[in-house]
Amino acid sequence: MRIISEGPIKITKGTIDAAWKKRAKDVRQILRDKERRGMALIVNETTMRWEYSYRPRGIDSRTGRRWPNRTVTIGDPGKVSPDDARDEANKIRGRVREGGDPAAERKVKQEEELRKRSLTLERLIDDYAKTLPTRPKMRGDGTPSPAYVAVEIQQTRMALATIGAMQTPVTDLTTADVRKLVAGASRKRGNAKGRYGALTRFLDWCLDEELITVNPCMQITRKRRPRAPQARTGYLATNKLAQLWKAANSLRKPVWRDIARFLIAIPCRRGEATELDWQHLDLDAAEWRQPGRLTKNGDPHRLHLHPLAQAILKKRHGDAGKPKEGLVFPGPRAGNAILNWGDIKVELDKAAGLTGWIWHDFRRSFATALGESGISETIADAVLNHRQSATRGGVLGVYQRASRWPEQVKAMQLWGEVLATAIEGRPTKVADLEAARARRVA
């Protein structure tokens, strides 16, 4: 490239227009300004710009020599007039005289901006989604289940979408942004708390990775944080459970039918059924042995499988070719854990003509029905894999570690009889439950 240098001359608008007309391919014009030494107009074939060159004050300790010249771009002459360019050059000169290095400072700032743009919250969530499955569970041993990870990532994304921060650099997220999420608590308390919790845990991970120095969620006072929704107390009478059982037959996916019926038959958590693996089942012994990594409290758990549950599992086992491992209820398309519970419930509601219930009501229905038949809360809690804080508090909770398995088996057998009676259409009374319980005890 040929370089043509002129000046020093007083650069005016006319000078700029003339230089632009003379532009040529592979030619660079440098017009040095007379009024502000160090400032120049640079004209290339397709662009032009103002530049200011200076030499930082002081000596380079490594070489023992003065620092080399630095150059700062001031702007486009089409937008920045000669007088404005000189004013900016004077400011840079003043900064240099104070001992500053504007070019180096600007480079650091630009690099920081680039780094921030590369660390947007949307990008970091993708990294978090890869890391979360390998992080230890907050409660219990092991790592989170795929179902938990999927929900956690979804909740985090929804939290950031709610406050419009997906493209925000993580370092720019503020407490004010988090307050936007908290503001929705009065309208949808459950959603706000779930999303706030997921966002808090995500930002804790960012803190661990040294991407931020403070978690903005922790700057929200406890009084202002979203509260948990009022504890649900809903449950279904056995005739309603029978109604849903029969309606499940009309679901368009056989796996949807089977997992819906399994949740009615076995009082497990929805996520536990989703992650149920053939290797955790002993169909001959009628037992489901849950590893601690898949339970809510992190405790290994065992469940007796009464005939209704066994029938579902044995048929699926046979239809699948009697596998030794793999999901019992894989999604109908990708074969992954089922997540579209809303779709299943919509179809089930329509088929049964029954609304106002949630999946977790099945566990309360189990405890309520057996409580009415005289089964103790301790045994019901043991089946439900609760820590039994209400029934085993204090010293008793420390020393009484028995699972009372024989009584759990009898409770599950009784539950199977109660369901079968309701599904067959025979009325279920407390007297019938007592009689069934008496038969099991005998």
C-alpha positions as a Markdown table, in Angstrom:
| # | Residue | x | y | z |
|---|---|---|---|---|
| 1 | Met | 0.0 | 0.0 | 0.0 |
| 2 | Arg | 1.3 | 3.5 | -0.9 |
| 3 | Ile | 1.2 | 6.0 | 1.9 |
| 4 | Ile | 0.9 | 9.8 | 1.2 |
| 5 | Ser | 1.6 | 12.0 | 4.1 |
| 6 | Glu | 0.8 | 15.7 | 4.2 |
| 7 | Gly | 1.0 | 18.5 | 6.7 |
| 8 | Pro | 0.9 | 19.8 | 9.2 |
| 9 | Ile | -2.1 | 21.7 | 7.8 |
| 10 | Lys | -5.2 | 23.2 | 9.3 |
| 11 | Ile | -7.8 | 20.5 | 8.6 |
| 12 | Thr | -11.3 | 21.8 | 7.7 |
| 13 | Lys | -14.4 | 20.4 | 6.2 |
| 14 | Gly | -13.2 | 21.4 | 2.8 |
| 15 | Thr | -9.9 | 19.5 | 3.4 |
| 16 | Ile | -11.8 | 16.4 | 4.4 |
| 17 | Asp | -14.0 | 16.6 | 1.2 |
| 18 | Ala | -11.0 | 17.1 | -1.0 |
| 19 | Ala | -9.1 | 14.2 | 0.5 |
| 20 | Trp | -12.1 | 11.9 | 0.1 |
| 21 | Lys | -12.4 | 12.8 | -3.6 |
| 22 | Lys | -8.7 | 11.9 | -4.0 |
| 23 | Arg | -9.0 | 8.4 | -2.4 |
| 24 | Ala | -7.7 | 5.5 | -4.5 |
| 25 | Lys | -7.2 | 1.8 | -4.3 |
| 26 | Asp | -4.1 | 0.7 | -2.3 |
| 27 | Val | -3.4 | 4.3 | -1.3 |
| 28 | Arg | -3.6 | 5.7 | 2.3 |
| 29 | Gln | -3.6 | 9.5 | 2.8 |
| 30 | Ile | -2.4 | 10.8 | 6.2 |
| 31 | Leu | -3.2 | 14.5 | 6.8 |
| 32 | Arg | -1.5 | 15.8 | 10.0 |
| 33 | Asp | -3.3 | 18.6 | 11.8 |
| 34 | Lys | -1.5 | 21.8 | 12.4 |
| 35 | Glu | -3.7 | 23.0 | 15.4 |
| 36 | Arg | -3.5 | 19.8 | 17.4 |
| 37 | Arg | -0.2 | 18.1 | 17.1 |
| 38 | Gly | -0.5 | 14.3 | 17.1 |
| 39 | Met | -3.9 | 14.4 | 15.5 |
| 40 | Ala | -4.3 | 13.2 | 11.9 |
| 41 | Leu | -7.0 | 12.4 | 9.3 |
| 42 | Ile | -6.5 | 8.9 | 7.8 |
| 43 | Val | -8.2 | 8.4 | 4.4 |
| 44 | Asn | -8.3 | 4.9 | 2.8 |
| 45 | Glu | -10.2 | 3.7 | -0.3 |
| 46 | Thr | -13.5 | 3.0 | 1.5 |
| 47 | Thr | -13.0 | 4.6 | 5.0 |
| 48 | Met | -11.6 | 7.5 | 6.9 |
| 49 | Arg | -11.1 | 8.3 | 10.5 |
| 50 | Trp | -9.5 | 10.6 | 13.1 |
| 51 | Glu | -6.5 | 9.4 | 15.0 |
| 52 | Tyr | -4.5 | 10.8 | 17.8 |
| 53 | Ser | -1.0 | 9.6 | 18.5 |
| 54 | Tyr | 0.9 | 10.1 | 21.8 |
| 55 | Arg | 3.8 | 8.7 | 23.8 |
| 56 | Pro | 3.0 | 7.6 | 27.3 |
| 57 | Arg | 5.0 | 9.2 | 30.1 |
| 58 | Gly | 7.6 | 7.3 | 32.0 |
| 59 | Ile | 10.1 | 4.6 | 31.2 |
| 60 | Asp | 9.6 | 0.9 | 30.4 |
| 61 | Ser | 11.3 | -0.9 | 33.3 |
| 62 | Arg | 12.1 | -3.9 | 31.2 |
| 63 | Thr | 13.9 | -2.1 | 28.4 |
| 64 | Gly | 14.9 | 1.1 | 30.2 |
| 65 | Arg | 13.5 | 3.1 | 27.3 |
| 66 | Arg | 10.6 | 5.4 | 26.8 |
| 67 | Trp | 7.3 | 3.8 | 25.8 |
| 68 | Pro | 6.6 | 3.5 | 22.1 |
| 69 | Asn | 3.9 | 5.7 | 20.5 |
| 70 | Arg | 0.3 | 4.8 | 21.0 |
| 71 | Thr | -2.6 | 5.6 | 18.7 |
| 72 | Val | -6.3 | 6.1 | 19.6 |
| 73 | Thr | -9.1 | 6.3 | 17.1 |
| 74 | Ile | -11.3 | 9.3 | 17.8 |
| 75 | Gly | -14.1 | 8.7 | 15.3 |
| 76 | Asp | -15.5 | 9.1 | 11.7 |
| 77 | Pro | -15.1 | 12.6 | 10.2 |
| 78 | Gly | -18.6 | 12.2 | 8.7 |
| 79 | Lys | -19.9 | 12.3 | 12.3 |
| 80 | Val | -17.1 | 14.1 | 14.2 |
| 81 | Ser | -16.2 | 17.6 | 13.1 |
| 82 | Pro | -12.5 | 18.8 | 13.1 |
| 83 | Asp | -13.2 | 21.0 | 16.2 |
| 84 | Asp | -14.8 | 18.1 | 18.1 |
| 85 | Ala | -12.0 | 15.8 | 17.1 |
| 86 | Arg | -9.5 | 18.4 | 18.5 |
| 87 | Asp | -11.5 | 18.6 | 21.7 |
| 88 | Glu | -11.3 | 14.9 | 22.1 |
| 89 | Ala | -7.6 | 14.8 | 21.3 |
| 90 | Asn | -7.0 | 17.5 | 24.0 |
| 91 | Lys | -8.8 | 15.3 | 26.5 |
| 92 | Ile | -6.6 | 12.3 | 25.6 |
| 93 | Arg | -3.5 | 14.5 | 25.9 |
| 94 | Gly | -4.6 | 15.6 | 29.3 |
| 95 | Arg | -5.1 | 12.0 | 30.4 |
| 96 | Val | -1.6 | 11.2 | 29.2 |
| 97 | Arg | -0.1 | 14.1 | 31.1 |
| 98 | Glu | -1.7 | 12.7 | 34.2 |
| 99 | Gly | 0.2 | 9.5 | 33.7 |
| 100 | Gly | -2.6 | 7.6 | 31.9 |
| 101 | Asp | -2.4 | 5.4 | 28.8 |
| 102 | Pro | -5.8 | 5.9 | 27.0 |
| 103 | Ala | -5.0 | 3.4 | 24.2 |
| 104 | Ala | -4.2 | 0.6 | 26.7 |
| 105 | Glu | -7.2 | 1.6 | 28.8 |
| 106 | Arg | -9.5 | 1.5 | 25.8 |
| 107 | Lys | -8.1 | -1.9 | 24.8 |
| 108 | Val | -8.8 | -3.3 | 28.2 |
| 109 | Lys | -12.3 | -1.9 | 28.2 |
| 110 | Gln | -13.0 | -3.4 | 24.7 |
| 111 | Glu | -11.7 | -6.8 | 25.8 |
| 112 | Glu | -13.9 | -6.6 | 28.9 |
| 113 | Glu | -16.9 | -5.8 | 26.7 |
| 114 | Leu | -16.1 | -8.7 | 24.5 |
| 115 | Arg | -15.7 | -11.0 | 27.5 |
| 116 | Lys | -19.0 | -9.8 | 28.9 |
| 117 | Arg | -20.8 | -10.5 | 25.6 |
| 118 | Ser | -19.4 | -14.0 | 25.5 |
| 119 | Leu | -20.8 | -14.6 | 29.1 |
| 120 | Thr | -24.4 | -13.8 | 28.5 |
| 121 | Leu | -26.8 | -15.6 | 30.8 |
| 122 | Glu | -28.3 | -17.6 | 27.8 |
| 123 | Arg | -24.8 | -19.0 | 27.0 |
| 124 | Leu | -24.0 | -19.8 | 30.6 |
| 125 | Ile | -27.3 | -21.7 | 31.0 |
| 126 | Asp | -26.1 | -24.1 | 28.3 |
| 127 | Asp | -22.8 | -24.6 | 30.2 |
| 128 | Tyr | -24.8 | -25.0 | 33.4 |
| 129 | Ala | -27.0 | -27.7 | 31.8 |
| 130 | Lys | -23.9 | -29.7 | 31.0 |
| 131 | Thr | -22.4 | -29.3 | 34.4 |
| 132 | Leu | -25.5 | -29.8 | 36.6 |
| 133 | Pro | -25.8 | -33.6 | 36.1 |
| 134 | Thr | -22.3 | -34.1 | 37.5 |
| 135 | Arg | -22.7 | -31.9 | 40.6 |
| 136 | Pro | -23.5 | -33.6 | 43.9 |
| 137 | Lys | -27.1 | -33.4 | 45.0 |
| 138 | Met | -28.0 | -30.7 | 47.6 |
| 139 | Arg | -29.6 | -33.4 | 49.7 |
| 140 | Gly | -28.5 | -37.0 | 50.0 |
| 141 | Asp | -25.8 | -38.7 | 48.0 |
| 142 | Gly | -25.2 | -39.1 | 44.3 |
| 143 | Thr | -26.0 | -36.7 | 41.4 |
| 144 | Pro | -29.3 | -35.2 | 40.2 |
| 145 | Ser | -31.7 | -37.3 | 38.1 |
| 146 | Pro | -32.2 | -36.3 | 34.4 |
| 147 | Ala | -35.8 | -35.3 | 35.2 |
| 148 | Tyr | -34.6 | -33.0 | 38.0 |
| 149 | Val | -32.0 | -31.4 | 35.7 |
| 150 | Ala | -34.5 | -30.9 | 32.9 |
| 151 | Val | -37.0 | -29.1 | 35.2 |
| 152 | Glu | -34.2 | -27.1 | 36.9 |
| 153 | Ile | -32.9 | -25.8 | 33.6 |
| 154 | Gln | -36.4 | -25.1 | 32.3 |
| 155 | Gln | -37.2 | -23.1 | 35.5 |
| 156 | Thr | -34.0 | -21.1 | 35.2 |
| 157 | Arg | -34.7 | -20.2 | 31.6 |
| 158 | Met | -38.2 | -19.1 | 32.5 |
| 159 | Ala | -36.9 | -17.0 | 35.3 |
| 160 | Leu | -34.5 | -15.2 | 33.0 |
| 161 | Ala | -37.1 | -14.9 | 30.3 |
| 162 | Thr | -39.5 | -13.3 | 32.8 |
| 163 | Ile | -37.1 | -10.5 | 33.6 |
| 164 | Gly | -35.9 | -10.2 | 30.0 |
| 165 | Ala | -32.3 | -11.0 | 30.9 |
| 166 | Met | -31.3 | -13.9 | 28.5 |
| 167 | Gln | -28.9 | -11.7 | 26.5 |
| 168 | Thr | -27.6 | -9.8 | 29.6 |
| 169 | Pro | -24.0 | -10.5 | 30.6 |
| 170 | Val | -23.9 | -12.3 | 33.9 |
| 171 | Thr | -21.9 | -9.4 | 35.5 |
| 172 | Asp | -24.6 | -6.9 | 34.5 |
| 173 | Leu | -27.5 | -8.8 | 36.3 |
| 174 | Thr | -28.6 | -6.7 | 39.2 |
| 175 | Thr | -30.8 | -7.0 | 42.3 |
| 176 | Ala | -33.3 | -4.7 | 40.5 |
| 177 | Asp | -33.6 | -7.4 | 37.8 |
| 178 | Val | -34.3 | -10.1 | 40.3 |
| 179 | Arg | -37.0 | -7.9 | 41.9 |
| 180 | Lys | -38.9 | -8.1 | 38.7 |
| 181 | Leu | -39.2 | -11.9 | 39.2 |
| 182 | Val | -40.2 | -11.4 | 42.9 |
| 183 | Ala | -42.9 | -8.9 | 41.8 |
| 184 | Gly | -44.8 | -11.8 | 40.3 |
| 185 | Ala | -45.0 | -13.7 | 43.6 |
| 186 | Ser | -48.4 | -12.3 | 44.6 |
| 187 | Arg | -50.0 | -13.5 | 41.4 |
| 188 | Lys | -48.4 | -16.9 | 40.9 |
| 189 | Arg | -46.6 | -17.7 | 44.1 |
| 190 | Gly | -45.7 | -21.3 | 43.3 |
| 191 | Asn | -44.2 | -20.3 | 39.9 |
| 192 | Ala | -42.3 | -17.4 | 41.4 |
| 193 | Lys | -40.8 | -19.4 | 44.2 |
| 194 | Gly | -39.7 | -22.3 | 41.9 |
| 195 | Arg | -38.1 | -19.9 | 39.4 |
| 196 | Tyr | -36.5 | -17.8 | 42.1 |
| 197 | Gly | -35.0 | -20.9 | 43.7 |
| 198 | Ala | -33.7 | -22.2 | 40.3 |
| 199 | Leu | -32.2 | -18.8 | 39.5 |
| 200 | Thr | -30.5 | -18.6 | 42.9 |
| 201 | Arg | -28.9 | -22.0 | 42.4 |
| 202 | Phe | -27.8 | -21.1 | 38.9 |
| 203 | Leu | -26.2 | -17.9 | 40.1 |
| 204 | Asp | -24.5 | -19.8 | 43.0 |
| 205 | Trp | -22.9 | -21.9 | 40.3 |
| 206 | Cys | -21.8 | -18.7 | 38.5 |
| 207 | Leu | -20.3 | -17.6 | 41.9 |
| 208 | Asp | -18.5 | -20.9 | 42.2 |
| 209 | Glu | -17.1 | -20.5 | 38.7 |
| 210 | Glu | -15.8 | -17.0 | 39.7 |
| 211 | Leu | -17.9 | -15.4 | 37.0 |
| 212 | Ile | -19.6 | -13.0 | 39.5 |
| 213 | Thr | -18.6 | -11.8 | 43.0 |
| 214 | Val | -22.1 | -11.6 | 44.4 |
| 215 | Asn | -25.3 | -13.5 | 43.9 |
| 216 | Pro | -28.0 | -10.8 | 43.3 |
| 217 | Cys | -30.7 | -13.2 | 44.6 |
| 218 | Met | -29.0 | -13.1 | 48.0 |
| 219 | Gln | -29.4 | -9.3 | 48.1 |
| 220 | Ile | -33.2 | -9.8 | 48.3 |
| 221 | Thr | -34.3 | -9.8 | 52.0 |
| 222 | Arg | -36.0 | -13.0 | 53.2 |
| 223 | Lys | -39.2 | -11.0 | 53.8 |
| 224 | Arg | -39.3 | -10.0 | 50.1 |
| 225 | Arg | -38.4 | -13.4 | 48.6 |
| 226 | Pro | -41.3 | -15.5 | 47.1 |
| 227 | Arg | -43.0 | -17.7 | 49.6 |
| 228 | Ala | -44.0 | -21.3 | 49.2 |
| 229 | Pro | -47.6 | -21.8 | 48.2 |
| 230 | Gln | -50.0 | -23.0 | 50.8 |
| 231 | Ala | -49.6 | -26.7 | 51.3 |
| 232 | Arg | -52.0 | -28.7 | 49.2 |
| 233 | Thr | -54.5 | -30.9 | 51.0 |
| 234 | Gly | -56.4 | -32.3 | 48.1 |
| 235 | Tyr | -57.0 | -36.0 | 47.8 |
| 236 | Leu | -59.3 | -38.3 | 45.7 |
| 237 | Ala | -61.8 | -40.8 | 47.0 |
| 238 | Thr | -61.2 | -44.3 | 45.7 |
| 239 | Asn | -64.2 | -44.1 | 43.4 |
| 240 | Lys | -62.5 | -41.0 | 41.7 |
| 241 | Leu | -59.2 | -42.9 | 41.4 |
| 242 | Ala | -61.1 | -45.7 | 39.8 |
| 243 | Gln | -62.7 | -43.2 | 37.4 |
| 244 | Leu | -59.2 | -42.0 | 36.4 |
| 245 | Trp | -57.9 | -45.6 | 36.1 |
| 246 | Lys | -60.6 | -46.5 | 33.6 |
| 247 | Ala | -60.2 | -43.2 | 31.7 |
| 248 | Ala | -56.4 | -43.9 | 31.3 |
| 249 | Asn | -57.4 | -46.6 | 28.9 |
| 250 | Ser | -58.3 | -44.0 | 26.3 |
| 251 | Leu | -55.0 | -42.1 | 26.4 |
| 252 | Arg | -53.4 | -42.1 | 22.9 |
| 253 | Lys | -50.1 | -43.4 | 24.1 |
| 254 | Pro | -49.9 | -46.8 | 25.8 |
| 255 | Val | -47.0 | -45.6 | 28.0 |
| 256 | Trp | -49.1 | -42.7 | 29.2 |
| 257 | Arg | -51.9 | -45.1 | 30.2 |
| 258 | Asp | -49.4 | -47.3 | 32.1 |
| 259 | Ile | -47.6 | -44.6 | 34.0 |
| 260 | Ala | -50.8 | -42.9 | 35.0 |
| 261 | Arg | -52.2 | -46.2 | 36.3 |
| 262 | Phe | -48.9 | -47.0 | 38.0 |
| 263 | Leu | -49.0 | -43.7 | 39.9 |
| 264 | Ile | -52.5 | -44.5 | 41.1 |
| 265 | Ala | -51.4 | -48.0 | 42.2 |
| 266 | Ile | -48.1 | -47.1 | 43.8 |
| 267 | Pro | -47.8 | -44.0 | 46.0 |
| 268 | Cys | -44.5 | -42.9 | 44.7 |
| 269 | Arg | -43.5 | -39.4 | 43.5 |
| 270 | Arg | -44.0 | -38.6 | 39.8 |
| 271 | Gly | -40.2 | -38.1 | 39.2 |
| 272 | Glu | -39.5 | -41.5 | 40.8 |
| 273 | Ala | -41.9 | -43.2 | 38.4 |
| 274 | Thr | -40.3 | -41.3 | 35.5 |
| 275 | Glu | -36.8 | -42.6 | 36.4 |
| 276 | Leu | -38.0 | -46.2 | 37.3 |
| 277 | Asp | -35.5 | -48.6 | 35.7 |
| 278 | Trp | -35.9 | -52.4 | 35.2 |
| 279 | Gln | -32.7 | -53.0 | 37.2 |
| 280 | His | -34.4 | -51.6 | 40.3 |
| 281 | Leu | -37.3 | -54.1 | 40.1 |
| 282 | Asp | -37.6 | -57.6 | 41.3 |
| 283 | Leu | -40.9 | -58.8 | 39.8 |
| 284 | Asp | -40.6 | -62.2 | 41.3 |
| 285 | Ala | -40.2 | -60.8 | 44.9 |
| 286 | Ala | -42.8 | -58.0 | 44.0 |
| 287 | Glu | -40.3 | -55.3 | 45.1 |
| 288 | Trp | -39.1 | -52.0 | 43.8 |
| 289 | Arg | -35.8 | -51.0 | 45.3 |
| 290 | Gln | -35.1 | -47.3 | 44.8 |
| 291 | Pro | -31.5 | -46.1 | 45.0 |
| 292 | Gly | -31.0 | -43.0 | 47.2 |
| 293 | Arg | -29.9 | -40.9 | 44.2 |
| 294 | Leu | -33.4 | -41.1 | 42.8 |
| 295 | Thr | -35.4 | -40.3 | 46.0 |
| 296 | Lys | -36.3 | -36.9 | 47.2 |
| 297 | Asn | -34.7 | -37.3 | 50.7 |
| 298 | Gly | -31.7 | -39.2 | 49.4 |
| 299 | Asp | -32.6 | -42.4 | 51.3 |
| 300 | Pro | -32.7 | -45.7 | 49.6 |
| 301 | His | -36.3 | -47.0 | 49.7 |
| 302 | Arg | -38.2 | -50.2 | 49.1 |
| 303 | Leu | -41.8 | -50.6 | 47.9 |
| 304 | His | -44.0 | -53.7 | 47.8 |
| 305 | Leu | -45.8 | -54.2 | 44.4 |
| 306 | His | -49.3 | -55.4 | 44.9 |
| 307 | Pro | -51.1 | -57.3 | 42.1 |
| 308 | Leu | -52.4 | -54.3 | 40.2 |
| 309 | Ala | -48.9 | -52.8 | 40.0 |
| 310 | Gln | -47.4 | -56.1 | 39.1 |
| 311 | Ala | -49.8 | -56.6 | 36.2 |
| 312 | Ile | -48.8 | -53.3 | 34.7 |
| 313 | Leu | -45.1 | -54.0 | 35.1 |
| 314 | Lys | -45.1 | -57.6 | 33.9 |
| 315 | Lys | -47.0 | -56.7 | 30.7 |
| 316 | Arg | -44.6 | -53.9 | 29.9 |
| 317 | His | -41.6 | -56.2 | 30.7 |
| 318 | Gly | -42.9 | -58.9 | 28.4 |
| 319 | Asp | -43.8 | -56.4 | 25.6 |
| 320 | Ala | -40.3 | -54.9 | 25.8 |
| 321 | Gly | -38.5 | -58.3 | 25.5 |
| 322 | Lys | -37.8 | -58.7 | 29.2 |
| 323 | Pro | -34.9 | -56.3 | 29.4 |
| 324 | Lys | -32.6 | -56.2 | 32.5 |
| 325 | Glu | -32.2 | -52.4 | 32.4 |
| 326 | Gly | -33.6 | -49.3 | 30.9 |
| 327 | Leu | -36.5 | -47.0 | 31.6 |
| 328 | Val | -39.8 | -48.8 | 32.4 |
| 329 | Phe | -41.8 | -45.9 | 31.1 |
| 330 | Pro | -39.7 | -44.3 | 28.3 |
| 331 | Gly | -41.2 | -41.4 | 26.3 |
| 332 | Pro | -43.0 | -42.5 | 23.2 |
| 333 | Arg | -40.7 | -40.6 | 20.8 |
| 334 | Ala | -37.2 | -40.2 | 22.0 |
| 335 | Gly | -37.3 | -42.9 | 24.7 |
| 336 | Asn | -36.2 | -40.4 | 27.4 |
| 337 | Ala | -37.8 | -39.7 | 30.7 |
| 338 | Ile | -41.4 | -38.5 | 30.3 |
| 339 | Leu | -41.7 | -34.7 | 31.0 |
| 340 | Asn | -45.0 | -33.7 | 29.2 |
| 341 | Trp | -47.2 | -34.4 | 32.3 |
| 342 | Gly | -49.5 | -31.5 | 31.4 |
| 343 | Asp | -50.4 | -33.1 | 28.1 |
| 344 | Ile | -51.2 | -36.4 | 29.8 |
| 345 | Lys | -53.4 | -34.7 | 32.4 |
| 346 | Val | -55.3 | -32.7 | 29.8 |
| 347 | Glu | -56.3 | -36.0 | 28.0 |
| 348 | Leu | -57.0 | -37.8 | 31.2 |
| 349 | Asp | -59.2 | -34.9 | 32.5 |
| 350 | Lys | -61.2 | -35.0 | 29.3 |
| 351 | Ala | -61.6 | -38.7 | 29.2 |
| 352 | Ala | -62.6 | -38.9 | 32.9 |
| 353 | Gly | -64.7 | -35.8 | 33.0 |
| 354 | Leu | -62.7 | -34.9 | 36.2 |
| 355 | Thr | -60.7 | -31.8 | 37.0 |
| 356 | Gly | -59.2 | -30.0 | 39.9 |
| 357 | Trp | -56.7 | -32.7 | 40.9 |
| 358 | Ile | -52.9 | -33.0 | 40.7 |
| 359 | Trp | -50.6 | -36.0 | 40.4 |
| 360 | His | -49.4 | -35.6 | 44.0 |
| 361 | Asp | -53.0 | -36.0 | 45.2 |
| 362 | Phe | -52.6 | -39.8 | 44.6 |
| 363 | Arg | -50.1 | -40.0 | 47.5 |
| 364 | Arg | -52.4 | -38.2 | 49.8 |
| 365 | Ser | -55.3 | -40.4 | 48.7 |
| 366 | Phe | -53.2 | -43.4 | 49.7 |
| 367 | Ala | -52.4 | -42.1 | 53.1 |
| 368 | Thr | -56.0 | -40.9 | 53.7 |
| 369 | Ala | -57.7 | -44.2 | 52.7 |
| 370 | Leu | -55.3 | -46.3 | 54.8 |
| 371 | Gly | -55.6 | -43.9 | 57.7 |
| 372 | Glu | -59.4 | -44.4 | 57.7 |
| 373 | Ser | -58.8 | -48.2 | 57.8 |
| 374 | Gly | -56.7 | -48.0 | 60.9 |
| 375 | Ile | -53.2 | -48.1 | 59.3 |
| 376 | Ser | -50.9 | -46.0 | 61.5 |
| 377 | Glu | -49.4 | -42.8 | 60.3 |
| 378 | Thr | -45.9 | -44.2 | 61.0 |
| 379 | Ile | -46.5 | -47.1 | 58.5 |
| 380 | Ala | -48.0 | -44.7 | 55.9 |
| 381 | Asp | -45.0 | -42.4 | 56.3 |
| 382 | Ala | -42.6 | -45.3 | 55.9 |
| 383 | Val | -44.3 | -46.3 | 52.6 |
| 384 | Leu | -44.3 | -42.8 | 51.4 |
| 385 | Asn | -40.6 | -42.5 | 52.3 |
| 386 | His | -41.0 | -39.5 | 54.5 |
| 387 | Arg | -38.5 | -38.7 | 57.2 |
| 388 | Gln | -41.4 | -39.0 | 59.6 |
| 389 | Ser | -40.6 | -35.8 | 61.4 |
| 390 | Ala | -44.1 | -35.7 | 63.0 |
| 391 | Thr | -44.1 | -39.3 | 64.2 |
| 392 | Arg | -40.4 | -39.8 | 65.0 |
| 393 | Gly | -39.3 | -36.6 | 66.6 |
| 394 | Gly | -36.6 | -36.0 | 69.2 |
| 395 | Val | -34.8 | -39.0 | 70.6 |
| 396 | Leu | -37.2 | -41.4 | 68.9 |
| 397 | Gly | -36.2 | -40.1 | 65.5 |
| 398 | Val | -32.5 | -40.7 | 66.3 |
| 399 | Tyr | -32.7 | -44.2 | 67.7 |
| 400 | Gln | -35.7 | -45.7 | 65.9 |
| 401 | Arg | -34.4 | -46.7 | 62.5 |
| 402 | Ala | -36.5 | -49.8 | 61.8 |
| 403 | Ser | -38.3 | -49.8 | 58.4 |
| 404 | Arg | -41.1 | -52.1 | 59.7 |
| 405 | Trp | -41.1 | -53.8 | 56.3 |
| 406 | Pro | -43.7 | -56.5 | 57.1 |
| 407 | Glu | -46.2 | -53.9 | 58.0 |
| 408 | Gln | -45.4 | -51.9 | 54.9 |
| 409 | Val | -46.1 | -55.0 | 52.8 |
| 410 | Lys | -49.5 | -55.5 | 54.5 |
| 411 | Ala | -50.4 | -51.8 | 54.0 |
| 412 | Met | -49.6 | -52.0 | 50.3 |
| 413 | Gln | -51.5 | -55.3 | 49.9 |
| 414 | Leu | -54.5 | -53.6 | 51.6 |
| 415 | Trp | -54.1 | -50.6 | 49.2 |
| 416 | Gly | -54.2 | -52.9 | 46.2 |
| 417 | Glu | -57.4 | -54.6 | 47.5 |
| 418 | Val | -59.0 | -51.2 | 48.1 |
| 419 | Leu | -58.2 | -50.0 | 44.5 |
| 420 | Ala | -59.3 | -53.3 | 43.0 |
| 421 | Thr | -62.6 | -53.1 | 44.8 |
| 422 | Ala | -63.2 | -49.5 | 43.6 |
| 423 | Ile | -62.2 | -50.3 | 40.0 |
| 424 | Glu | -64.5 | -53.3 | 39.9 |
| 425 | Gly | -67.3 | -51.0 | 41.0 |
| 426 | Arg | -68.0 | -52.4 | 44.4 |
| 427 | Pro | -68.6 | -49.8 | 47.2 |
| 428 | Thr | -65.7 | -49.3 | 49.6 |
| 429 | Lys | -66.5 | -48.7 | 53.2 |
| 430 | Val | -64.4 | -48.4 | 56.3 |
| 431 | Ala | -65.8 | -51.7 | 57.4 |
| 432 | Asp | -64.6 | -53.3 | 54.2 |
| 433 | Leu | -61.1 | -51.8 | 54.8 |
| 434 | Glu | -61.1 | -53.1 | 58.4 |
| 435 | Ala | -62.0 | -56.6 | 57.2 |
| 436 | Ala | -59.3 | -56.5 | 54.5 |
| 437 | Arg | -56.8 | -55.3 | 57.0 |
| 438 | Ala | -57.8 | -58.1 | 59.4 |
| 439 | Arg | -57.3 | -60.7 | 56.7 |
| 440 | Arg | -53.8 | -59.3 | 56.1 |
| 441 | Val | -52.9 | -59.3 | 59.7 |
| 442 | Ala | -54.1 | -62.8 | 60.1 |
